[in-house]
Amino acid sequence: MSRAELNKPAPEFSLTDFSGHKISMADFLGKKNVLLVFNRGFF
């Protein structure tokens, strides 16, 4: 997977929320700002 860059559109992907619903980046396109945080090494 390529590295994400600042001020560039995020790649399209989907994840499951806490309620079990599938959420996609496309669901927010043009509607909301999205901040993604990926923590590494926290167990």
PDBQT receptor file of N, H, CA, C and O in Angstrom, charges set to zero:
ATOM      1  N   MET A   1       0.845  -1.172   0.000  1.00  0.00    +0.000 N 
ATOM      2  CA  MET A   1       0.000   0.000   0.000  1.00  0.00    +0.000 C 
ATOM      3  C   MET A   1       0.891   1.237   0.000  1.00  0.00    +0.000 C 
ATOM      4  O   MET A   1       1.887   1.294   0.722  1.00  0.00    +0.000 OA
ATOM      5  N   SER A   2       0.535   2.209  -0.798  1.00  0.00    +0.000 N 
ATOM      6  H   SER A   2      -0.273   2.163  -1.384  1.00  0.00    +0.000 HD
ATOM      7  CA  SER A   2       1.330   3.431  -0.859  1.00  0.00    +0.000 C 
ATOM      8  C   SER A   2       1.121   4.290   0.386  1.00  0.00    +0.000 C 
ATOM      9  O   SER A   2       0.108   4.177   1.076  1.00  0.00    +0.000 OA
ATOM     10  N   ARG A   3       2.077   5.128   0.647  1.00  0.00    +0.000 N 
ATOM     11  H   ARG A   3       2.900   5.219   0.086  1.00  0.00    +0.000 HD
ATOM     12  CA  ARG A   3       2.034   5.996   1.824  1.00  0.00    +0.000 C 
ATOM     13  C   ARG A   3       1.055   7.154   1.595  1.00  0.00    +0.000 C 
ATOM     14  O   ARG A   3       0.999   7.705   0.496  1.00  0.00    +0.000 OA
ATOM     15  N   ALA A   4       0.298   7.517   2.605  1.00  0.00    +0.000 N 
ATOM     16  H   ALA A   4       0.343   7.069   3.498  1.00  0.00    +0.000 HD
ATOM     17  CA  ALA A   4      -0.641   8.638   2.517  1.00  0.00    +0.000 C 
ATOM     18  C   ALA A   4       0.138   9.949   2.508  1.00  0.00    +0.000 C 
ATOM     19  O   ALA A   4       1.205  10.046   3.114  1.00  0.00    +0.000 OA
ATOM     20  N   GLU A   5      -0.393  10.951   1.824  1.00  0.00    +0.000 N 
ATOM     21  H   GLU A   5      -1.260  10.873   1.332  1.00  0.00    +0.000 HD
ATOM     22  CA  GLU A   5       0.247  12.256   1.734  1.00  0.00    +0.000 C 
ATOM     23  C   GLU A   5      -0.674  13.333   2.301  1.00  0.00    +0.000 C 
ATOM     24  O   GLU A   5      -1.897  13.203   2.249  1.00  0.00    +0.000 OA
ATOM     25  N   LEU A   6      -0.083  14.388   2.838  1.00  0.00    +0.000 N 
ATOM     26  H   LEU A   6       0.911  14.493   2.880  1.00  0.00    +0.000 HD
ATOM     27  CA  LEU A   6      -0.863  15.512   3.338  1.00  0.00    +0.000 C 
ATOM     28  C   LEU A   6      -1.556  16.232   2.196  1.00  0.00    +0.000 C 
ATOM     29  O   LEU A   6      -1.017  16.333   1.093  1.00  0.00    +0.000 OA
ATOM     30  N   ASN A   7      -2.748  16.729   2.465  1.00  0.00    +0.000 N 
ATOM     31  H   ASN A   7      -3.185  16.647   3.361  1.00  0.00    +0.000 HD
ATOM     32  CA  ASN A   7      -3.532  17.531   1.516  1.00  0.00    +0.000 C 
ATOM     33  C   ASN A   7      -3.857  16.797   0.228  1.00  0.00    +0.000 C 
ATOM     34  O   ASN A   7      -4.015  17.422  -0.821  1.00  0.00    +0.000 OA
ATOM     35  N   LYS A   8      -3.957  15.490   0.298  1.00  0.00    +0.000 N 
ATOM     36  H   LYS A   8      -3.829  14.983   1.151  1.00  0.00    +0.000 HD
ATOM     37  CA  LYS A   8      -4.355  14.670  -0.848  1.00  0.00    +0.000 C 
ATOM     38  C   LYS A   8      -5.585  13.866  -0.436  1.00  0.00    +0.000 C 
ATOM     39  O   LYS A   8      -5.751  13.547   0.741  1.00  0.00    +0.000 OA
ATOM     40  N   PRO A   9      -6.443  13.540  -1.391  1.00  0.00    +0.000 N 
ATOM     41  CA  PRO A   9      -7.612  12.716  -1.047  1.00  0.00    +0.000 C 
ATOM     42  C   PRO A   9      -7.185  11.363  -0.471  1.00  0.00    +0.000 C 
ATOM     43  O   PRO A   9      -6.204  10.766  -0.915  1.00  0.00    +0.000 OA
ATOM     44  N   ALA A  10      -7.927  10.901   0.507  1.00  0.00    +0.000 N 
ATOM     45  H   ALA A  10      -8.723  11.386   0.868  1.00  0.00    +0.000 HD
ATOM     46  CA  ALA A  10      -7.655   9.591   1.108  1.00  0.00    +0.000 C 
ATOM     47  C   ALA A  10      -8.063   8.491   0.135  1.00  0.00    +0.000 C 
ATOM     48  O   ALA A  10      -8.991   8.666  -0.654  1.00  0.00    +0.000 OA
ATOM     49  N   PRO A  11      -7.377   7.374   0.193  1.00  0.00    +0.000 N 
ATOM     50  CA  PRO A  11      -7.794   6.248  -0.657  1.00  0.00    +0.000 C 
ATOM     51  C   PRO A  11      -9.151   5.719  -0.201  1.00  0.00    +0.000 C 
ATOM     52  O   PRO A  11      -9.503   5.843   0.972  1.00  0.00    +0.000 OA
ATOM     53  N   GLU A  12      -9.896   5.145  -1.099  1.00  0.00    +0.000 N 
ATOM     54  H   GLU A  12      -9.610   5.045  -2.052  1.00  0.00    +0.000 HD
ATOM     55  CA  GLU A  12     -11.207   4.594  -0.773  1.00  0.00    +0.000 C 
ATOM     56  C   GLU A  12     -11.028   3.309   0.024  1.00  0.00    +0.000 C 
ATOM     57  O   GLU A  12     -10.282   2.419  -0.386  1.00  0.00    +0.000 OA
ATOM     58  N   PHE A  13     -11.706   3.213   1.153  1.00  0.00    +0.000 N 
ATOM     59  H   PHE A  13     -12.311   3.936   1.486  1.00  0.00    +0.000 HD
ATOM     60  CA  PHE A  13     -11.721   1.984   1.935  1.00  0.00    +0.000 C 
ATOM     61  C   PHE A  13     -12.968   1.973   2.808  1.00  0.00    +0.000 C 
ATOM     62  O   PHE A  13     -13.622   3.000   2.988  1.00  0.00    +0.000 OA
ATOM     63  N   SER A  14     -13.284   0.818   3.339  1.00  0.00    +0.000 N 
ATOM     64  H   SER A  14     -12.753  -0.016   3.193  1.00  0.00    +0.000 HD
ATOM     65  CA  SER A  14     -14.449   0.653   4.203  1.00  0.00    +0.000 C 
ATOM     66  C   SER A  14     -14.028  -0.063   5.480  1.00  0.00    +0.000 C 
ATOM     67  O   SER A  14     -13.129  -0.904   5.473  1.00  0.00    +0.000 OA
ATOM     68  N   LEU A  15     -14.693   0.287   6.572  1.00  0.00    +0.000 N 
ATOM     69  H   LEU A  15     -15.423   0.970   6.578  1.00  0.00    +0.000 HD
ATOM     70  CA  LEU A  15     -14.481  -0.354   7.867  1.00  0.00    +0.000 C 
ATOM     71  C   LEU A  15     -15.834  -0.567   8.531  1.00  0.00    +0.000 C 
ATOM     72  O   LEU A  15     -16.832   0.034   8.133  1.00  0.00    +0.000 OA
ATOM     73  N   THR A  16     -15.861  -1.415   9.532  1.00  0.00    +0.000 N 
ATOM     74  H   THR A  16     -15.050  -1.903   9.855  1.00  0.00    +0.000 HD
ATOM     75  CA  THR A  16     -17.082  -1.658  10.283  1.00  0.00    +0.000 C 
ATOM     76  C   THR A  16     -17.066  -0.814  11.548  1.00  0.00    +0.000 C 
ATOM     77  O   THR A  16     -16.065  -0.786  12.264  1.00  0.00    +0.000 OA
ATOM     78  N   ASP A  17     -18.188  -0.114  11.832  1.00  0.00    +0.000 N 
ATOM     79  H   ASP A  17     -19.001  -0.137  11.250  1.00  0.00    +0.000 HD
ATOM     80  CA  ASP A  17     -18.253   0.713  13.042  1.00  0.00    +0.000 C 
ATOM     81  C   ASP A  17     -18.620  -0.150  14.247  1.00  0.00    +0.000 C 
ATOM     82  O   ASP A  17     -18.769  -1.366  14.120  1.00  0.00    +0.000 OA
ATOM     83  N   PHE A  18     -18.767   0.478  15.416  1.00  0.00    +0.000 N 
ATOM     84  H   PHE A  18     -18.647   1.466  15.518  1.00  0.00    +0.000 HD
ATOM     85  CA  PHE A  18     -19.051  -0.250  16.646  1.00  0.00    +0.000 C 
ATOM     86  C   PHE A  18     -20.395  -0.962  16.618  1.00  0.00    +0.000 C 
ATOM     87  O   PHE A  18     -20.604  -1.921  17.360  1.00  0.00    +0.000 OA
ATOM     88  N   SER A  19     -21.310  -0.501  15.767  1.00  0.00    +0.000 N 
ATOM     89  H   SER A  19     -21.141   0.278  15.163  1.00  0.00    +0.000 HD
ATOM     90  CA  SER A  19     -22.639  -1.121  15.664  1.00  0.00    +0.000 C 
ATOM     91  C   SER A  19     -22.699  -2.224  14.617  1.00  0.00    +0.000 C 
ATOM     92  O   SER A  19     -23.743  -2.848  14.428  1.00  0.00    +0.000 OA
ATOM     93  N   GLY A  20     -21.582  -2.465  13.937  1.00  0.00    +0.000 N 
ATOM     94  H   GLY A  20     -20.734  -1.959  14.091  1.00  0.00    +0.000 HD
ATOM     95  CA  GLY A  20     -21.546  -3.493  12.907  1.00  0.00    +0.000 C 
ATOM     96  C   GLY A  20     -21.919  -3.009  11.522  1.00  0.00    +0.000 C 
ATOM     97  O   GLY A  20     -22.013  -3.812  10.593  1.00  0.00    +0.000 OA
ATOM     98  N   HIS A  21     -22.137  -1.692  11.361  1.00  0.00    +0.000 N 
ATOM     99  H   HIS A  21     -22.060  -1.040  12.115  1.00  0.00    +0.000 HD
ATOM    100  CA  HIS A  21     -22.473  -1.124  10.053  1.00  0.00    +0.000 C 
ATOM    101  C   HIS A  21     -21.199  -0.819   9.276  1.00  0.00    +0.000 C 
ATOM    102  O   HIS A  21     -20.218  -0.336   9.842  1.00  0.00    +0.000 OA
ATOM    103  N   LYS A  22     -21.219  -1.103   7.987  1.00  0.00    +0.000 N 
ATOM    104  H   LYS A  22     -22.015  -1.496   7.528  1.00  0.00    +0.000 HD
ATOM    105  CA  LYS A  22     -20.070  -0.819   7.139  1.00  0.00    +0.000 C 
ATOM    106  C   LYS A  22     -20.063   0.665   6.767  1.00  0.00    +0.000 C 
ATOM    107  O   LYS A  22     -21.049   1.184   6.245  1.00  0.00    +0.000 OA
ATOM    108  N   ILE A  23     -18.952   1.340   7.037  1.00  0.00    +0.000 N 
ATOM    109  H   ILE A  23     -18.150   0.919   7.462  1.00  0.00    +0.000 HD
ATOM    110  CA  ILE A  23     -18.790   2.760   6.753  1.00  0.00    +0.000 C 
ATOM    111  C   ILE A  23     -17.688   2.907   5.713  1.00  0.00    +0.000 C 
ATOM    112  O   ILE A  23     -16.635   2.279   5.823  1.00  0.00    +0.000 OA
ATOM    113  N   SER A  24     -17.927   3.726   4.718  1.00  0.00    +0.000 N 
ATOM    114  H   SER A  24     -18.783   4.237   4.628  1.00  0.00    +0.000 HD
ATOM    115  CA  SER A  24     -16.976   3.930   3.637  1.00  0.00    +0.000 C 
ATOM    116  C   SER A  24     -16.559   5.397   3.583  1.00  0.00    +0.000 C 
ATOM    117  O   SER A  24     -17.322   6.277   3.980  1.00  0.00    +0.000 OA
ATOM    118  N   MET A  25     -15.376   5.651   3.104  1.00  0.00    +0.000 N 
ATOM    119  H   MET A  25     -14.756   4.936   2.782  1.00  0.00    +0.000 HD
ATOM    120  CA  MET A  25     -14.931   7.038   2.924  1.00  0.00    +0.000 C 
ATOM    121  C   MET A  25     -15.867   7.777   1.964  1.00  0.00    +0.000 C 
ATOM    122  O   MET A  25     -16.089   8.978   2.117  1.00  0.00    +0.000 OA
ATOM    123  N   ALA A  26     -16.403   7.078   0.996  1.00  0.00    +0.000 N 
ATOM    124  H   ALA A  26     -16.223   6.102   0.872  1.00  0.00    +0.000 HD
ATOM    125  CA  ALA A  26     -17.310   7.701   0.026  1.00  0.00    +0.000 C 
ATOM    126  C   ALA A  26     -18.579   8.223   0.693  1.00  0.00    +0.000 C 
ATOM    127  O   ALA A  26     -19.225   9.122   0.154  1.00  0.00    +0.000 OA
ATOM    128  N   ASP A  27     -18.953   7.678   1.855  1.00  0.00    +0.000 N 
ATOM    129  H   ASP A  27     -18.429   6.948   2.292  1.00  0.00    +0.000 HD
ATOM    130  CA  ASP A  27     -20.140   8.151   2.577  1.00  0.00    +0.000 C 
ATOM    131  C   ASP A  27     -19.996   9.605   3.017  1.00  0.00    +0.000 C 
ATOM    132  O   ASP A  27     -20.999  10.290   3.214  1.00  0.00    +0.000 OA
ATOM    133  N   PHE A  28     -18.760  10.085   3.173  1.00  0.00    +0.000 N 
ATOM    134  H   PHE A  28     -17.945   9.528   3.013  1.00  0.00    +0.000 HD
ATOM    135  CA  PHE A  28     -18.505  11.433   3.676  1.00  0.00    +0.000 C 
ATOM    136  C   PHE A  28     -18.062  12.410   2.590  1.00  0.00    +0.000 C 
ATOM    137  O   PHE A  28     -17.928  13.606   2.850  1.00  0.00    +0.000 OA
ATOM    138  N   LEU A  29     -17.838  11.917   1.390  1.00  0.00    +0.000 N 
ATOM    139  H   LEU A  29     -17.947  10.945   1.178  1.00  0.00    +0.000 HD
ATOM    140  CA  LEU A  29     -17.336  12.742   0.292  1.00  0.00    +0.000 C 
ATOM    141  C   LEU A  29     -18.250  13.936   0.027  1.00  0.00    +0.000 C 
ATOM    142  O   LEU A  29     -19.421  13.768  -0.314  1.00  0.00    +0.000 OA
ATOM    143  N   GLY A  30     -17.706  15.138   0.187  1.00  0.00    +0.000 N 
ATOM    144  H   GLY A  30     -16.755  15.274   0.464  1.00  0.00    +0.000 HD
ATOM    145  CA  GLY A  30     -18.454  16.360  -0.059  1.00  0.00    +0.000 C 
ATOM    146  C   GLY A  30     -19.430  16.746   1.043  1.00  0.00    +0.000 C 
ATOM    147  O   GLY A  30     -20.139  17.743   0.913  1.00  0.00    +0.000 OA
ATOM    148  N   LYS A  31     -19.479  15.972   2.130  1.00  0.00    +0.000 N 
ATOM    149  H   LYS A  31     -18.903  15.161   2.235  1.00  0.00    +0.000 HD
ATOM    150  CA  LYS A  31     -20.431  16.241   3.199  1.00  0.00    +0.000 C 
ATOM    151  C   LYS A  31     -19.758  16.657   4.499  1.00  0.00    +0.000 C 
ATOM    152  O   LYS A  31     -20.223  17.576   5.174  1.00  0.00    +0.000 OA
ATOM    153  N   LYS A  32     -18.677  15.993   4.849  1.00  0.00    +0.000 N 
ATOM    154  H   LYS A  32     -18.300  15.247   4.301  1.00  0.00    +0.000 HD
ATOM    155  CA  LYS A  32     -18.020  16.208   6.137  1.00  0.00    +0.000 C 
ATOM    156  C   LYS A  32     -16.513  16.127   5.957  1.00  0.00    +0.000 C 
ATOM    157  O   LYS A  32     -16.017  15.539   4.996  1.00  0.00    +0.000 OA
ATOM    158  N   ASN A  33     -15.799  16.726   6.892  1.00  0.00    +0.000 N 
ATOM    159  H   ASN A  33     -16.202  17.204   7.673  1.00  0.00    +0.000 HD
ATOM    160  CA  ASN A  33     -14.358  16.531   6.959  1.00  0.00    +0.000 C 
ATOM    161  C   ASN A  33     -14.096  15.283   7.790  1.00  0.00    +0.000 C 
ATOM    162  O   ASN A  33     -14.812  15.008   8.752  1.00  0.00    +0.000 OA
ATOM    163  N   VAL A  34     -13.074  14.536   7.416  1.00  0.00    +0.000 N 
ATOM    164  H   VAL A  34     -12.492  14.760   6.634  1.00  0.00    +0.000 HD
ATOM    165  CA  VAL A  34     -12.740  13.301   8.109  1.00  0.00    +0.000 C 
ATOM    166  C   VAL A  34     -11.294  13.364   8.554  1.00  0.00    +0.000 C 
ATOM    167  O   VAL A  34     -10.409  13.699   7.766  1.00  0.00    +0.000 OA
ATOM    168  N   LEU A  35     -11.050  13.042   9.817  1.00  0.00    +0.000 N 
ATOM    169  H   LEU A  35     -11.769  12.769  10.457  1.00  0.00    +0.000 HD
ATOM    170  CA  LEU A  35      -9.702  12.954  10.356  1.00  0.00    +0.000 C 
ATOM    171  C   LEU A  35      -9.448  11.503  10.714  1.00  0.00    +0.000 C 
ATOM    172  O   LEU A  35     -10.148  10.930  11.549  1.00  0.00    +0.000 OA
ATOM    173  N   LEU A  36      -8.451  10.913  10.087  1.00  0.00    +0.000 N 
ATOM    174  H   LEU A  36      -7.882  11.379   9.409  1.00  0.00    +0.000 HD
ATOM    175  CA  LEU A  36      -8.097   9.526  10.368  1.00  0.00    +0.000 C 
ATOM    176  C   LEU A  36      -6.831   9.487  11.201  1.00  0.00    +0.000 C 
ATOM    177  O   LEU A  36      -5.858  10.180  10.902  1.00  0.00    +0.000 OA
ATOM    178  N   VAL A  37      -6.849   8.685  12.233  1.00  0.00    +0.000 N 
ATOM    179  H   VAL A  37      -7.639   8.123  12.475  1.00  0.00    +0.000 HD
ATOM    180  CA  VAL A  37      -5.676   8.509  13.095  1.00  0.00    +0.000 C 
ATOM    181  C   VAL A  37      -5.421   7.020  13.223  1.00  0.00    +0.000 C 
ATOM    182  O   VAL A  37      -6.290   6.269  13.663  1.00  0.00    +0.000 OA
ATOM    183  N   PHE A  38      -4.237   6.600  12.841  1.00  0.00    +0.000 N 
ATOM    184  H   PHE A  38      -3.530   7.210  12.483  1.00  0.00    +0.000 HD
ATOM    185  CA  PHE A  38      -3.829   5.204  12.969  1.00  0.00    +0.000 C 
ATOM    186  C   PHE A  38      -2.698   5.140  13.979  1.00  0.00    +0.000 C 
ATOM    187  O   PHE A  38      -1.590   5.604  13.710  1.00  0.00    +0.000 OA
ATOM    188  N   ASN A  39      -2.977   4.569  15.135  1.00  0.00    +0.000 N 
ATOM    189  H   ASN A  39      -3.877   4.192  15.353  1.00  0.00    +0.000 HD
ATOM    190  CA  ASN A  39      -1.956   4.418  16.173  1.00  0.00    +0.000 C 
ATOM    191  C   ASN A  39      -1.201   3.119  15.957  1.00  0.00    +0.000 C 
ATOM    192  O   ASN A  39      -1.801   2.064  15.752  1.00  0.00    +0.000 OA
ATOM    193  N   ARG A  40       0.109   3.207  16.006  1.00  0.00    +0.000 N 
ATOM    194  H   ARG A  40       0.596   4.064  16.173  1.00  0.00    +0.000 HD
ATOM    195  CA  ARG A  40       0.934   2.008  15.851  1.00  0.00    +0.000 C 
ATOM    196  C   ARG A  40       1.583   1.672  17.190  1.00  0.00    +0.000 C 
ATOM    197  O   ARG A  40       2.001   2.562  17.930  1.00  0.00    +0.000 OA
ATOM    198  N   GLY A  41       1.662   0.398  17.487  1.00  0.00    +0.000 N 
ATOM    199  H   GLY A  41       1.322  -0.325  16.886  1.00  0.00    +0.000 HD
ATOM    200  CA  GLY A  41       2.394  -0.052  18.646  1.00  0.00    +0.000 C 
ATOM    201  C   GLY A  41       1.679   0.065  19.968  1.00  0.00    +0.000 C 
ATOM    202  O   GLY A  41       2.319  -0.076  21.010  1.00  0.00    +0.000 OA
ATOM    203  N   PHE A  42       0.385   0.317  19.981  1.00  0.00    +0.000 N 
ATOM    204  H   PHE A  42      -0.135   0.432  19.135  1.00  0.00    +0.000 HD
ATOM    205  CA  PHE A  42      -0.357   0.388  21.224  1.00  0.00    +0.000 C 
ATOM    206  C   PHE A  42      -1.180  -0.883  21.386  1.00  0.00    +0.000 C 
ATOM    207  O   PHE A  42      -2.114  -1.124  20.621  1.00  0.00    +0.000 OA
ATOM    208  N   PHE A  43      -0.837  -1.686  22.370  1.00  0.00    +0.000 N 
ATOM    209  H   PHE A  43      -0.078  -1.490  22.991  1.00  0.00    +0.000 HD
ATOM    210  CA  PHE A  43      -1.541  -2.945  22.591  1.00  0.00    +0.000 C 
ATOM    211  C   PHE A  43      -2.143  -2.965  23.957  1.00  0.00    +0.000 C 
ATOM    212  O   PHE A  43      -2.782  -3.946  24.336  1.00  0.00    +0.000 OA
TER     213      PHE A  43
